[in-house]
């Protein structure tokens, strides 16, 4: 299944921290389209869940992570 996710979160996950990321199918200035069957999708979801949980440090990615989780849930693509 193809889903669109926020580009800022995807770039932080894959480029900023060099974590495994799903292959990009297409992109716009604000979104990346990926396939949920990609083996790196689970890692992206785990990272999303981590940022959705309040922590004691400044978390500038909490809102994008919450939006990503909600978007994946709406698309019936949230595996956790």
N, CA, C and O atoms as a Tripos MOL2 file, in Angstrom:
@<TRIPOS>MOLECULE
protein
  320   319    80     0     0
PROTEIN
NO_CHARGES

@<TRIPOS>ATOM
      1 N           0.8450   -1.1690    0.0000 N.3       1 UNK1
      2 CA          0.0000    0.0000    0.0000 C.3       1 UNK1
      3 C           0.9000    1.2440    0.0000 C.2       1 UNK1
      4 O           1.8880    1.3080    0.7320 O.2       1 UNK1
      5 N           0.5500    2.2060   -0.8120 N.am      2 UNK2
      6 CA          1.2950    3.4640   -0.8620 C.3       2 UNK2
      7 C           0.6700    4.4680    0.1010 C.2       2 UNK2
      8 O          -0.5520    4.5920    0.1870 O.2       2 UNK2
      9 N           1.5380    5.1870    0.8260 N.am      3 UNK3
     10 CA          1.0640    6.2190    1.7530 C.3       3 UNK3
     11 C           1.9350    7.4520    1.6000 C.2       3 UNK3
     12 O           3.1010    7.3660    1.2150 O.2       3 UNK3
     13 N           1.3490    8.6030    1.9090 N.am      4 UNK4
     14 CA          2.0890    9.8660    1.9040 C.3       4 UNK4
     15 C           2.4080   10.2340    3.3430 C.2       4 UNK4
     16 O           1.5630   10.1310    4.2330 O.2       4 UNK4
     17 N           3.6490   10.6660    3.5520 N.am      5 UNK5
     18 CA          4.0760   11.0640    4.8910 C.3       5 UNK5
     19 C           4.7610   12.4330    4.8120 C.2       5 UNK5
     20 O           5.2140   12.8330    3.7400 O.2       5 UNK5
     21 N           4.8420   13.1620    5.9470 N.am      6 UNK6
     22 CA          5.4980   14.4700    5.9260 C.3       6 UNK6
     23 C           6.9740   14.3510    5.5540 C.2       6 UNK6
     24 O           7.7040   13.5300    6.1100 O.2       6 UNK6
     25 N           7.3950   15.1710    4.6170 N.am      7 UNK7
     26 CA          8.7780   15.1430    4.1270 C.3       7 UNK7
     27 C           9.7670   15.5030    5.2380 C.2       7 UNK7
     28 O          10.8540   14.9290    5.3020 O.2       7 UNK7
     29 N           9.4070   16.4370    6.1060 N.am      8 UNK8
     30 CA         10.3230   16.8620    7.1680 C.3       8 UNK8
     31 C          10.6630   15.7040    8.1120 C.2       8 UNK8
     32 O          11.8150   15.5440    8.5160 O.2       8 UNK8
     33 N           9.6660   14.9100    8.4560 N.am      9 UNK9
     34 CA          9.9120   13.7770    9.3520 C.3       9 UNK9
     35 C          10.7490   12.7140    8.6360 C.2       9 UNK9
     36 O          11.6800   12.1650    9.2240 O.2       9 UNK9
     37 N          10.4350   12.4280    7.4010 N.am     10 UNK10
     38 CA         11.1710   11.4390    6.6170 C.3      10 UNK10
     39 C          12.6410   11.8350    6.4960 C.2      10 UNK10
     40 O          13.5310   11.0030    6.6670 O.2      10 UNK10
     41 N          12.8880   13.1130    6.2000 N.am     11 UNK11
     42 CA         14.2710   13.5710    6.0390 C.3      11 UNK11
     43 C          15.0460   13.5130    7.3500 C.2      11 UNK11
     44 O          16.2240   13.1550    7.3500 O.2      11 UNK11
     45 N          14.4150   13.8550    8.4590 N.am     12 UNK12
     46 CA         15.1010   13.7490    9.7500 C.3      12 UNK12
     47 C          15.4330   12.2980   10.0510 C.2      12 UNK12
     48 O          16.5290   11.9920   10.5210 O.2      12 UNK12
     49 N          14.5090   11.4210    9.7860 N.am     13 UNK13
     50 CA         14.6860    9.9970   10.0740 C.3      13 UNK13
     51 C          15.8140    9.4030    9.2320 C.2      13 UNK13
     52 O          16.7100    8.7460    9.7630 O.2      13 UNK13
     53 N          15.7690    9.6320    7.9340 N.am     14 UNK14
     54 CA         16.7110    8.9840    7.0300 C.3      14 UNK14
     55 C          17.9950    9.7340    6.7780 C.2      14 UNK14
     56 O          19.0760    9.1450    6.7870 O.2      14 UNK14
     57 N          17.8840   11.0330    6.5520 N.am     15 UNK15
     58 CA         19.0670   11.8280    6.2290 C.3      15 UNK15
     59 C          19.7330   12.3440    7.5000 C.2      15 UNK15
     60 O          20.9480   12.2340    7.6650 O.2      15 UNK15
     61 N          18.9260   12.9070    8.3930 N.am     16 UNK16
     62 CA         19.4750   13.5140    9.6100 C.3      16 UNK16
     63 C          20.1070   12.5170   10.5630 C.2      16 UNK16
     64 O          21.1050   12.8260   11.2140 O.2      16 UNK16
     65 N          19.5290   11.3130   10.6510 N.am     17 UNK17
     66 CA         20.0330   10.3250   11.6100 C.3      17 UNK17
     67 C          20.4760    9.0250   10.9570 C.2      17 UNK17
     68 O          20.8400    8.0720   11.6450 O.2      17 UNK17
     69 N          20.4460    8.9860    9.6430 N.am     18 UNK18
     70 CA         20.9520    7.8430    8.8750 C.3      18 UNK18
     71 C          20.3290    6.5140    9.3010 C.2      18 UNK18
     72 O          21.0250    5.5050    9.4100 O.2      18 UNK18
     73 N          19.0220    6.5160    9.5400 N.am     19 UNK19
     74 CA         18.3010    5.2970    9.8980 C.3      19 UNK19
     75 C          17.7240    4.6640    8.6300 C.2      19 UNK19
     76 O          17.5660    5.3500    7.6210 O.2      19 UNK19
     77 N          17.4100    3.3750    8.6660 N.am     20 UNK20
     78 CA         16.8120    2.7360    7.4930 C.3      20 UNK20
     79 C          15.4960    3.4250    7.1240 C.2      20 UNK20
     80 O          14.6600    3.6860    7.9880 O.2      20 UNK20
     81 N          15.3270    3.7100    5.8540 N.am     21 UNK21
     82 CA         14.1140    4.3830    5.3870 C.3      21 UNK21
     83 C          13.5500    3.6570    4.1760 C.2      21 UNK21
     84 O          14.2920    3.0800    3.3810 O.2      21 UNK21
     85 N          12.2300    3.6930    4.0450 N.am     22 UNK22
     86 CA         11.6210    3.1000    2.8440 C.3      22 UNK22
     87 C          12.0660    3.8670    1.5940 C.2      22 UNK22
     88 O          12.3820    5.0550    1.6560 O.2      22 UNK22
     89 N          12.0810    3.1760    0.4910 N.am     23 UNK23
     90 CA         12.4250    3.8010   -0.7800 C.3      23 UNK23
     91 C          11.3370    4.7990   -1.1620 C.2      23 UNK23
     92 O          10.1490    4.5260   -0.9910 O.2      23 UNK23
     93 N          11.7420    5.9410   -1.6730 N.am     24 UNK24
     94 CA         10.7980    6.9780   -2.0960 C.3      24 UNK24
     95 C          10.1840    6.5950   -3.4350 C.2      24 UNK24
     96 O          10.8960    6.2850   -4.3900 O.2      24 UNK24
     97 N           8.8550    6.6200   -3.4950 N.am     25 UNK25
     98 CA          8.1410    6.3580   -4.7400 C.3      25 UNK25
     99 C           7.9660    7.6710   -5.5010 C.2      25 UNK25
    100 O           8.2190    7.7510   -6.7030 O.2      25 UNK25
    101 N           7.5240    8.7020   -4.7670 N.am     26 UNK26
    102 CA          7.3910   10.0400   -5.3420 C.3      26 UNK26
    103 C           7.4790   11.0450   -4.2080 C.2      26 UNK26
    104 O           7.3440   10.6950   -3.0350 O.2      26 UNK26
    105 N           7.7090   12.3010   -4.5740 N.am     27 UNK27
    106 CA          7.7660   13.3480   -3.5420 C.3      27 UNK27
    107 C           7.3070   14.6780   -4.0940 C.2      27 UNK27
    108 O           7.4040   14.9600   -5.2890 O.2      27 UNK27
    109 N           6.8010   15.4850   -3.1750 N.am     28 UNK28
    110 CA          6.4220   16.8610   -3.4720 C.3      28 UNK28
    111 C           7.2400   17.7370   -2.5310 C.2      28 UNK28
    112 O           8.1400   17.2480   -1.8490 O.2      28 UNK28
    113 N           6.9380   18.9920   -2.4940 N.am     29 UNK29
    114 CA          7.6790   19.8800   -1.5950 C.3      29 UNK29
    115 C           7.3770   19.5960   -0.1260 C.2      29 UNK29
    116 O           8.1590   19.9780    0.7450 O.2      29 UNK29
    117 N           6.2560   18.9310    0.1650 N.am     30 UNK30
    118 CA          5.8660   18.6910    1.5590 C.3      30 UNK30
    119 C           5.6910   17.2280    1.9400 C.2      30 UNK30
    120 O           5.6780   16.9110    3.1300 O.2      30 UNK30
    121 N           5.5570   16.3290    0.9720 N.am     31 UNK31
    122 CA          5.2700   14.9260    1.2690 C.3      31 UNK31
    123 C           6.1700   13.9710    0.4900 C.2      31 UNK31
    124 O           6.6870   14.2870   -0.5810 O.2      31 UNK31
    125 N           6.3280   12.7990    1.0780 N.am     32 UNK32
    126 CA          7.0300   11.6890    0.4450 C.3      32 UNK32
    127 C           6.0210   10.5500    0.3410 C.2      32 UNK32
    128 O           5.2800   10.2850    1.2870 O.2      32 UNK32
    129 N           5.9940    9.8840   -0.7970 N.am     33 UNK33
    130 CA          5.1380    8.7070   -0.9370 C.3      33 UNK33
    131 C           6.0210    7.4690   -0.8410 C.2      33 UNK33
    132 O           7.0370    7.3570   -1.5260 O.2      33 UNK33
    133 N           5.6090    6.5340    0.0320 N.am     34 UNK34
    134 CA          6.3650    5.3050    0.2560 C.3      34 UNK34
    135 C           5.4130    4.1180    0.2100 C.2      34 UNK34
    136 O           4.1930    4.2830    0.1980 O.2      34 UNK34
    137 N           5.9860    2.9250    0.1830 N.am     35 UNK35
    138 CA          5.2010    1.6930    0.1940 C.3      35 UNK35
    139 C           5.2980    1.0650    1.5790 C.2      35 UNK35
    140 O           6.3940    0.8920    2.1110 O.2      35 UNK35
    141 N           4.1600    0.7270    2.1570 N.am     36 UNK36
    142 CA          4.1520    0.1350    3.5060 C.3      36 UNK36
    143 C           4.7340   -1.2770    3.5120 C.2      36 UNK36
    144 O           5.0220   -1.8150    4.5810 O.2      36 UNK36
    145 N           4.9090   -1.8760    2.3550 N.am     37 UNK37
    146 CA          5.4940   -3.2180    2.2850 C.3      37 UNK37
    147 C           7.0230   -3.1840    2.3120 C.2      37 UNK37
    148 O           7.6680   -4.2270    2.4180 O.2      37 UNK37
    149 N           7.5970   -1.9890    2.2160 N.am     38 UNK38
    150 CA          9.0480   -1.8460    2.2750 C.3      38 UNK38
    151 C           9.5340   -2.3190    3.6440 C.2      38 UNK38
    152 O           8.9070   -2.0190    4.6600 O.2      38 UNK38
    153 N          10.6420   -3.0540    3.6780 N.am     39 UNK39
    154 CA         11.1170   -3.6140    4.9410 C.3      39 UNK39
    155 C          11.5270   -2.5470    5.9600 C.2      39 UNK39
    156 O          11.5700   -2.8350    7.1560 O.2      39 UNK39
    157 N          11.8260   -1.3290    5.5170 N.am     40 UNK40
    158 CA         12.2010   -0.2610    6.4420 C.3      40 UNK40
    159 C          10.9950    0.4870    7.0080 C.2      40 UNK40
    160 O          11.1600    1.3610    7.8590 O.2      40 UNK40
    161 N           9.7880    0.1600    6.5500 N.am     41 UNK41
    162 CA          8.5840    0.8430    7.0290 C.3      41 UNK41
    163 C           8.3780    0.6390    8.5310 C.2      41 UNK41
    164 O           7.9860    1.5730    9.2300 O.2      41 UNK41
    165 N           8.6350   -0.5640    9.0310 N.am     42 UNK42
    166 CA          8.4640   -0.8400   10.4660 C.3      42 UNK42
    167 C           9.3930    0.0400   11.3080 C.2      42 UNK42
    168 O           8.9890    0.5280   12.3640 O.2      42 UNK42
    169 N          10.6230    0.2440   10.8540 N.am     43 UNK43
    170 CA         11.5680    1.1130   11.5720 C.3      43 UNK43
    171 C          11.0540    2.5500   11.6120 C.2      43 UNK43
    172 O          11.1510    3.2200   12.6400 O.2      43 UNK43
    173 N          10.5120    3.0170   10.4960 N.am     44 UNK44
    174 CA          9.9530    4.3610   10.4410 C.3      44 UNK44
    175 C           8.7880    4.4970   11.4180 C.2      44 UNK44
    176 O           8.6620    5.5240   12.0840 O.2      44 UNK44
    177 N           7.9390    3.4790   11.5120 N.am     45 UNK45
    178 CA          6.8000    3.5020   12.4400 C.3      45 UNK45
    179 C           7.2700    3.4680   13.8930 C.2      45 UNK45
    180 O           6.6960    4.1510   14.7420 O.2      45 UNK45
    181 N           8.2950    2.6900   14.1850 N.am     46 UNK46
    182 CA          8.8350    2.6660   15.5500 C.3      46 UNK46
    183 C           9.3880    4.0330   15.9390 C.2      46 UNK46
    184 O           9.1950    4.4870   17.0670 O.2      46 UNK46
    185 N          10.0680    4.6820   15.0140 N.am     47 UNK47
    186 CA         10.5970    6.0190   15.2660 C.3      47 UNK47
    187 C           9.4620    7.0130   15.4720 C.2      47 UNK47
    188 O           9.5420    7.8900   16.3320 O.2      47 UNK47
    189 N           8.4060    6.8710   14.6800 N.am     48 UNK48
    190 CA          7.2340    7.7360   14.8180 C.3      48 UNK48
    191 C           6.6230    7.5860   16.2060 C.2      48 UNK48
    192 O           6.2970    8.5790   16.8560 O.2      48 UNK48
    193 N           6.4700    6.3550   16.6540 N.am     49 UNK49
    194 CA          5.8780    6.0980   17.9710 C.3      49 UNK49
    195 C           6.7510    6.6970   19.0790 C.2      49 UNK49
    196 O           6.2310    7.2510   20.0480 O.2      49 UNK49
    197 N           8.0710    6.5870   18.9370 N.am     50 UNK50
    198 CA          8.9880    7.1760   19.9230 C.3      50 UNK50
    199 C           8.7490    8.6800   20.0450 C.2      50 UNK50
    200 O           8.6650    9.2070   21.1550 O.2      50 UNK50
    201 N           8.6410    9.3710   18.9140 N.am     51 UNK51
    202 CA          8.4470   10.8190   18.9450 C.3      51 UNK51
    203 C           7.0420   11.2290   19.3790 C.2      51 UNK51
    204 O           6.8410   12.3670   19.8020 O.2      51 UNK51
    205 N           6.0810   10.3390   19.2840 N.am     52 UNK52
    206 CA          4.7190   10.6470   19.7360 C.3      52 UNK52
    207 C           4.6160   10.6200   21.2570 C.2      52 UNK52
    208 O           3.7030   11.2120   21.8330 O.2      52 UNK52
    209 N           5.5460    9.9360   21.9000 N.am     53 UNK53
    210 CA          5.5360    9.8130   23.3550 C.3      53 UNK53
    211 C           6.2180   11.0320   23.9720 C.2      53 UNK53
    212 O           7.3460   11.3540   23.5980 O.2      53 UNK53
    213 N           5.5580   11.7200   24.9120 N.am     54 UNK54
    214 CA          6.1890   12.8810   25.5510 C.3      54 UNK54
    215 C           7.4540   12.4680   26.3170 C.2      54 UNK54
    216 O           7.4790   11.4500   27.0090 O.2      54 UNK54
    217 N           8.4800   13.2740   26.1750 N.am     55 UNK55
    218 CA          9.7460   13.0470   26.8690 C.3      55 UNK55
    219 C          10.1360   14.3190   27.6260 C.2      55 UNK55
    220 O           9.4560   15.3410   27.5320 O.2      55 UNK55
    221 N          11.2040   14.2450   28.3520 N.am     56 UNK56
    222 CA         11.6520   15.3970   29.1370 C.3      56 UNK56
    223 C          12.4630   16.3890   28.3140 C.2      56 UNK56
    224 O          12.7420   17.4880   28.7910 O.2      56 UNK56
    225 N          12.8450   16.0370   27.1030 N.am     57 UNK57
    226 CA         13.6370   16.9400   26.2830 C.3      57 UNK57
    227 C          12.7450   17.6540   25.2700 C.2      57 UNK57
    228 O          11.6120   17.2410   25.0200 O.2      57 UNK57
    229 N          13.2700   18.7190   24.6980 N.am     58 UNK58
    230 CA         12.5510   19.4640   23.6630 C.3      58 UNK58
    231 C          12.3430   18.5520   22.4590 C.2      58 UNK58
    232 O          13.3030   18.0030   21.9200 O.2      58 UNK58
    233 N          11.1130   18.3930   22.0440 N.am     59 UNK59
    234 CA         10.8060   17.4550   20.9700 C.3      59 UNK59
    235 C          10.1370   18.1960   19.8170 C.2      59 UNK59
    236 O           8.9110   18.2970   19.7630 O.2      59 UNK59
    237 N          10.9450   18.7130   18.8980 N.am     60 UNK60
    238 CA         10.3940   19.4820   17.7800 C.3      60 UNK60
    239 C           9.7210   18.5930   16.7380 C.2      60 UNK60
    240 O           9.0470   19.1040   15.8430 O.2      60 UNK60
    241 N           9.8900   17.2660   16.8360 N.am     61 UNK61
    242 CA          9.2720   16.3650   15.8640 C.3      61 UNK61
    243 C           8.0120   15.6930   16.3950 C.2      61 UNK61
    244 O           7.4520   14.8220   15.7290 O.2      61 UNK61
    245 N           7.5570   16.0830   17.5800 N.am     62 UNK62
    246 CA          6.3600   15.4490   18.1270 C.3      62 UNK62
    247 C           5.1300   15.7050   17.2550 C.2      62 UNK62
    248 O           4.3860   14.7760   16.9410 O.2      62 UNK62
    249 N           4.9180   16.9550   16.8650 N.am     63 UNK63
    250 CA          3.7400   17.2560   16.0440 C.3      63 UNK63
    251 C           3.7900   16.5650   14.6830 C.2      63 UNK63
    252 O           2.7910   15.9700   14.2790 O.2      63 UNK63
    253 N           4.9260   16.6190   13.9500 N.am     64 UNK64
    254 CA          4.9620   15.8600   12.6890 C.3      64 UNK64
    255 C           4.7540   14.3600   12.8990 C.2      64 UNK64
    256 O           4.1200   13.7020   12.0750 O.2      64 UNK64
    257 N           5.2850   13.8170   13.9970 N.am     65 UNK65
    258 CA          5.1150   12.3830   14.2780 C.3      65 UNK65
    259 C           3.6490   12.0650   14.5610 C.2      65 UNK65
    260 O           3.1290   11.0590   14.0800 O.2      65 UNK65
    261 N           2.9850   12.9110   15.3340 N.am     66 UNK66
    262 CA          1.5610   12.7040   15.6100 C.3      66 UNK66
    263 C           0.7440   12.7790   14.3260 C.2      66 UNK66
    264 O          -0.1800   11.9920   14.1230 O.2      66 UNK66
    265 N           1.0900   13.7330   13.4570 N.am     67 UNK67
    266 CA          0.3930   13.8610   12.1830 C.3      67 UNK67
    267 C           0.6290   12.6350   11.3080 C.2      67 UNK67
    268 O          -0.2870   12.1500   10.6440 O.2      67 UNK67
    269 N           1.8630   12.1400   11.3120 N.am     68 UNK68
    270 CA          2.1800   10.9510   10.5210 C.3      68 UNK68
    271 C           1.3980    9.7490   11.0280 C.2      68 UNK68
    272 O           0.8080    9.0130   10.2380 O.2      68 UNK68
    273 N           1.3900    9.5470   12.3360 N.am     69 UNK69
    274 CA          0.6620    8.4070   12.8980 C.3      69 UNK69
    275 C          -0.8260    8.4990   12.5570 C.2      69 UNK69
    276 O          -1.4350    7.5080   12.1540 O.2      69 UNK69
    277 N          -1.4090    9.6910   12.7180 N.am     70 UNK70
    278 CA         -2.8330    9.8770   12.4180 C.3      70 UNK70
    279 C          -3.1110    9.6320   10.9330 C.2      70 UNK70
    280 O          -4.1210    9.0230   10.5780 O.2      70 UNK70
    281 N          -2.2220   10.1010   10.0790 N.am     71 UNK71
    282 CA         -2.3830    9.8960    8.6470 C.3      71 UNK71
    283 C          -2.3250    8.4140    8.2910 C.2      71 UNK71
    284 O          -3.1350    7.9340    7.4970 O.2      71 UNK71
    285 N          -1.3790    7.6920    8.8680 N.am     72 UNK72
    286 CA         -1.2690    6.2570    8.5970 C.3      72 UNK72
    287 C          -2.4660    5.4970    9.1510 C.2      72 UNK72
    288 O          -2.9170    4.5260    8.5430 O.2      72 UNK72
    289 N          -2.9830    5.9240   10.2910 N.am     73 UNK73
    290 CA         -4.1720    5.2790   10.8430 C.3      73 UNK73
    291 C          -5.3740    5.4930    9.9300 C.2      73 UNK73
    292 O          -6.1540    4.5660    9.7130 O.2      73 UNK73
    293 N          -5.5370    6.7010    9.3920 N.am     74 UNK74
    294 CA         -6.6410    6.9980    8.4720 C.3      74 UNK74
    295 C          -6.5450    6.1510    7.2030 C.2      74 UNK74
    296 O          -7.5590    5.7680    6.6190 O.2      74 UNK74
    297 N          -5.3210    5.8700    6.7910 N.am     75 UNK75
    298 CA         -5.1040    5.0860    5.5780 C.3      75 UNK75
    299 C          -5.0380    3.5740    5.8680 C.2      75 UNK75
    300 O          -4.6900    2.7820    4.9930 O.2      75 UNK75
    301 N          -5.3750    3.1930    7.0980 N.am     76 UNK76
    302 CA         -5.3160    1.7960    7.5290 C.3      76 UNK76
    303 C          -3.9390    1.1730    7.2950 C.2      76 UNK76
    304 O          -3.8260    0.0110    6.9080 O.2      76 UNK76
    305 N          -2.8880    1.9770    7.5420 N.am     77 UNK77
    306 CA         -1.5210    1.5180    7.3100 C.3      77 UNK77
    307 C          -0.6860    1.5120    8.5860 C.2      77 UNK77
    308 O           0.5140    1.2460    8.5250 O.2      77 UNK77
    309 N          -1.2960    1.8000    9.7520 N.am     78 UNK78
    310 CA         -0.5340    1.8660   11.0100 C.3      78 UNK78
    311 C          -0.3960    0.4560   11.5740 C.2      78 UNK78
    312 O          -1.3960   -0.1590   11.9440 O.2      78 UNK78
    313 N           0.8490   -0.0730   11.6460 N.am     79 UNK79
    314 CA          1.0310   -1.4610   12.0650 C.3      79 UNK79
    315 C           1.1020   -1.6920   13.5710 C.2      79 UNK79
    316 O           1.0070   -2.8340   14.0220 O.2      79 UNK79
    317 N           1.2650   -0.6380   14.3490 N.am     80 UNK80
    318 CA          1.4650   -0.8210   15.7930 C.3      80 UNK80
    319 C           0.1670   -0.7350   16.5670 C.2      80 UNK80
    320 O           0.1690   -0.8680   17.7910 O.2      80 UNK80
@<TRIPOS>BOND
     1     1     2 1
     2     2     3 1
     3     3     4 2
     4     3     5 am
     5     5     6 1
     6     6     7 1
     7     7     8 2
     8     7     9 am
     9     9    10 1
    10    10    11 1
    11    11    12 2
    12    11    13 am
    13    13    14 1
    14    14    15 1
    15    15    16 2
    16    15    17 am
    17    17    18 1
    18    18    19 1
    19    19    20 2
    20    19    21 am
    21    21    22 1
    22    22    23 1
    23    23    24 2
    24    23    25 am
    25    25    26 1
    26    26    27 1
    27    27    28 2
    28    27    29 am
    29    29    30 1
    30    30    31 1
    31    31    32 2
    32    31    33 am
    33    33    34 1
    34    34    35 1
    35    35    36 2
    36    35    37 am
    37    37    38 1
    38    38    39 1
    39    39    40 2
    40    39    41 am
    41    41    42 1
    42    42    43 1
    43    43    44 2
    44    43    45 am
    45    45    46 1
    46    46    47 1
    47    47    48 2
    48    47    49 am
    49    49    50 1
    50    50    51 1
    51    51    52 2
    52    51    53 am
    53    53    54 1
    54    54    55 1
    55    55    56 2
    56    55    57 am
    57    57    58 1
    58    58    59 1
    59    59    60 2
    60    59    61 am
    61    61    62 1
    62    62    63 1
    63    63    64 2
    64    63    65 am
    65    65    66 1
    66    66    67 1
    67    67    68 2
    68    67    69 am
    69    69    70 1
    70    70    71 1
    71    71    72 2
    72    71    73 am
    73    73    74 1
    74    74    75 1
    75    75    76 2
    76    75    77 am
    77    77    78 1
    78    78    79 1
    79    79    80 2
    80    79    81 am
    81    81    82 1
    82    82    83 1
    83    83    84 2
    84    83    85 am
    85    85    86 1
    86    86    87 1
    87    87    88 2
    88    87    89 am
    89    89    90 1
    90    90    91 1
    91    91    92 2
    92    91    93 am
    93    93    94 1
    94    94    95 1
    95    95    96 2
    96    95    97 am
    97    97    98 1
    98    98    99 1
    99    99   100 2
   100    99   101 am
   101   101   102 1
   102   102   103 1
   103   103   104 2
   104   103   105 am
   105   105   106 1
   106   106   107 1
   107   107   108 2
   108   107   109 am
   109   109   110 1
   110   110   111 1
   111   111   112 2
   112   111   113 am
   113   113   114 1
   114   114   115 1
   115   115   116 2
   116   115   117 am
   117   117   118 1
   118   118   119 1
   119   119   120 2
   120   119   121 am
   121   121   122 1
   122   122   123 1
   123   123   124 2
   124   123   125 am
   125   125   126 1
   126   126   127 1
   127   127   128 2
   128   127   129 am
   129   129   130 1
   130   130   131 1
   131   131   132 2
   132   131   133 am
   133   133   134 1
   134   134   135 1
   135   135   136 2
   136   135   137 am
   137   137   138 1
   138   138   139 1
   139   139   140 2
   140   139   141 am
   141   141   142 1
   142   142   143 1
   143   143   144 2
   144   143   145 am
   145   145   146 1
   146   146   147 1
   147   147   148 2
   148   147   149 am
   149   149   150 1
   150   150   151 1
   151   151   152 2
   152   151   153 am
   153   153   154 1
   154   154   155 1
   155   155   156 2
   156   155   157 am
   157   157   158 1
   158   158   159 1
   159   159   160 2
   160   159   161 am
   161   161   162 1
   162   162   163 1
   163   163   164 2
   164   163   165 am
   165   165   166 1
   166   166   167 1
   167   167   168 2
   168   167   169 am
   169   169   170 1
   170   170   171 1
   171   171   172 2
   172   171   173 am
   173   173   174 1
   174   174   175 1
   175   175   176 2
   176   175   177 am
   177   177   178 1
   178   178   179 1
   179   179   180 2
   180   179   181 am
   181   181   182 1
   182   182   183 1
   183   183   184 2
   184   183   185 am
   185   185   186 1
   186   186   187 1
   187   187   188 2
   188   187   189 am
   189   189   190 1
   190   190   191 1
   191   191   192 2
   192   191   193 am
   193   193   194 1
   194   194   195 1
   195   195   196 2
   196   195   197 am
   197   197   198 1
   198   198   199 1
   199   199   200 2
   200   199   201 am
   201   201   202 1
   202   202   203 1
   203   203   204 2
   204   203   205 am
   205   205   206 1
   206   206   207 1
   207   207   208 2
   208   207   209 am
   209   209   210 1
   210   210   211 1
   211   211   212 2
   212   211   213 am
   213   213   214 1
   214   214   215 1
   215   215   216 2
   216   215   217 am
   217   217   218 1
   218   218   219 1
   219   219   220 2
   220   219   221 am
   221   221   222 1
   222   222   223 1
   223   223   224 2
   224   223   225 am
   225   225   226 1
   226   226   227 1
   227   227   228 2
   228   227   229 am
   229   229   230 1
   230   230   231 1
   231   231   232 2
   232   231   233 am
   233   233   234 1
   234   234   235 1
   235   235   236 2
   236   235   237 am
   237   237   238 1
   238   238   239 1
   239   239   240 2
   240   239   241 am
   241   241   242 1
   242   242   243 1
   243   243   244 2
   244   243   245 am
   245   245   246 1
   246   246   247 1
   247   247   248 2
   248   247   249 am
   249   249   250 1
   250   250   251 1
   251   251   252 2
   252   251   253 am
   253   253   254 1
   254   254   255 1
   255   255   256 2
   256   255   257 am
   257   257   258 1
   258   258   259 1
   259   259   260 2
   260   259   261 am
   261   261   262 1
   262   262   263 1
   263   263   264 2
   264   263   265 am
   265   265   266 1
   266   266   267 1
   267   267   268 2
   268   267   269 am
   269   269   270 1
   270   270   271 1
   271   271   272 2
   272   271   273 am
   273   273   274 1
   274   274   275 1
   275   275   276 2
   276   275   277 am
   277   277   278 1
   278   278   279 1
   279   279   280 2
   280   279   281 am
   281   281   282 1
   282   282   283 1
   283   283   284 2
   284   283   285 am
   285   285   286 1
   286   286   287 1
   287   287   288 2
   288   287   289 am
   289   289   290 1
   290   290   291 1
   291   291   292 2
   292   291   293 am
   293   293   294 1
   294   294   295 1
   295   295   296 2
   296   295   297 am
   297   297   298 1
   298   298   299 1
   299   299   300 2
   300   299   301 am
   301   301   302 1
   302   302   303 1
   303   303   304 2
   304   303   305 am
   305   305   306 1
   306   306   307 1
   307   307   308 2
   308   307   309 am
   309   309   310 1
   310   310   311 1
   311   311   312 2
   312   311   313 am
   313   313   314 1
   314   314   315 1
   315   315   316 2
   316   315   317 am
   317   317   318 1
   318   318   319 1
   319   319   320 2
@<TRIPOS>SUBSTRUCTURE
     1 UNK1         2 RESIDUE 1 A UNK
     2 UNK2         6 RESIDUE 1 A UNK
     3 UNK3        10 RESIDUE 1 A UNK
     4 UNK4        14 RESIDUE 1 A UNK
     5 UNK5        18 RESIDUE 1 A UNK
     6 UNK6        22 RESIDUE 1 A UNK
     7 UNK7        26 RESIDUE 1 A UNK
     8 UNK8        30 RESIDUE 1 A UNK
     9 UNK9        34 RESIDUE 1 A UNK
    10 UNK10       38 RESIDUE 1 A UNK
    11 UNK11       42 RESIDUE 1 A UNK
    12 UNK12       46 RESIDUE 1 A UNK
    13 UNK13       50 RESIDUE 1 A UNK
    14 UNK14       54 RESIDUE 1 A UNK
    15 UNK15       58 RESIDUE 1 A UNK
    16 UNK16       62 RESIDUE 1 A UNK
    17 UNK17       66 RESIDUE 1 A UNK
    18 UNK18       70 RESIDUE 1 A UNK
    19 UNK19       74 RESIDUE 1 A UNK
    20 UNK20       78 RESIDUE 1 A UNK
    21 UNK21       82 RESIDUE 1 A UNK
    22 UNK22       86 RESIDUE 1 A UNK
    23 UNK23       90 RESIDUE 1 A UNK
    24 UNK24       94 RESIDUE 1 A UNK
    25 UNK25       98 RESIDUE 1 A UNK
    26 UNK26      102 RESIDUE 1 A UNK
    27 UNK27      106 RESIDUE 1 A UNK
    28 UNK28      110 RESIDUE 1 A UNK
    29 UNK29      114 RESIDUE 1 A UNK
    30 UNK30      118 RESIDUE 1 A UNK
    31 UNK31      122 RESIDUE 1 A UNK
    32 UNK32      126 RESIDUE 1 A UNK
    33 UNK33      130 RESIDUE 1 A UNK
    34 UNK34      134 RESIDUE 1 A UNK
    35 UNK35      138 RESIDUE 1 A UNK
    36 UNK36      142 RESIDUE 1 A UNK
    37 UNK37      146 RESIDUE 1 A UNK
    38 UNK38      150 RESIDUE 1 A UNK
    39 UNK39      154 RESIDUE 1 A UNK
    40 UNK40      158 RESIDUE 1 A UNK
    41 UNK41      162 RESIDUE 1 A UNK
    42 UNK42      166 RESIDUE 1 A UNK
    43 UNK43      170 RESIDUE 1 A UNK
    44 UNK44      174 RESIDUE 1 A UNK
    45 UNK45      178 RESIDUE 1 A UNK
    46 UNK46      182 RESIDUE 1 A UNK
    47 UNK47      186 RESIDUE 1 A UNK
    48 UNK48      190 RESIDUE 1 A UNK
    49 UNK49      194 RESIDUE 1 A UNK
    50 UNK50      198 RESIDUE 1 A UNK
    51 UNK51      202 RESIDUE 1 A UNK
    52 UNK52      206 RESIDUE 1 A UNK
    53 UNK53      210 RESIDUE 1 A UNK
    54 UNK54      214 RESIDUE 1 A UNK
    55 UNK55      218 RESIDUE 1 A UNK
    56 UNK56      222 RESIDUE 1 A UNK
    57 UNK57      226 RESIDUE 1 A UNK
    58 UNK58      230 RESIDUE 1 A UNK
    59 UNK59      234 RESIDUE 1 A UNK
    60 UNK60      238 RESIDUE 1 A UNK
    61 UNK61      242 RESIDUE 1 A UNK
    62 UNK62      246 RESIDUE 1 A UNK
    63 UNK63      250 RESIDUE 1 A UNK
    64 UNK64      254 RESIDUE 1 A UNK
    65 UNK65      258 RESIDUE 1 A UNK
    66 UNK66      262 RESIDUE 1 A UNK
    67 UNK67      266 RESIDUE 1 A UNK
    68 UNK68      270 RESIDUE 1 A UNK
    69 UNK69      274 RESIDUE 1 A UNK
    70 UNK70      278 RESIDUE 1 A UNK
    71 UNK71      282 RESIDUE 1 A UNK
    72 UNK72      286 RESIDUE 1 A UNK
    73 UNK73      290 RESIDUE 1 A UNK
    74 UNK74      294 RESIDUE 1 A UNK
    75 UNK75      298 RESIDUE 1 A UNK
    76 UNK76      302 RESIDUE 1 A UNK
    77 UNK77      306 RESIDUE 1 A UNK
    78 UNK78      310 RESIDUE 1 A UNK
    79 UNK79      314 RESIDUE 1 A UNK
    80 UNK80      318 RESIDUE 1 A UNK
